[in-house]
Amino acid sequence: MKKLILIGALSIMAISCQQNKIAFVDNTKLINEYQEKIDIEAKYKGKIEKFDKKTDSLSRAFQSEAQSFEAEAKSLPQSQAQEKYNSLLQKRQAMSQQLQMEEQKLSQESQQEIDSLIKKVRTFVKDYGKEKGYTFVLGSNEAGSVLYGEESKDITSEVLKEINEEYKSK
């Protein structure tokens, strides 16, 4: 009888030792509260504000030039007025294309930094999970990859604290 109890106890211990250690992180919270992402957003907010000011300035200058042309066009021969009008249109198109290219470049730079940041966070979570002995670290998001998770299994705050500390130390 004692042998049966001992075998049963050993079996239970063996099964419990083999259980998977599972946790999850709230991806949205982790990314949005990561200080490096906040810094990247602030950096691009400044760049966007600068770009918007440039756009407004160029638009005002062009508008002023167009109004001057309008007043001047009445006194010019039609062919000369048409020539100036065409020149003004070309200038507007060139300005629009230039601004569009700058905006696209800014958007691409921002997206590259965010993509790089996401890869960095994934690598951090993977390394964190290995270091802490987790078998699985799942990601929770709006899409519903984790529909329910016991609060005690949510390690978002711990991971966020460590990743922000690592970022501050650089």
Order of alpha helices (4+ residues) and beta strands (2+ residues): alpha-beta-alpha-alpha-alpha-beta-alpha
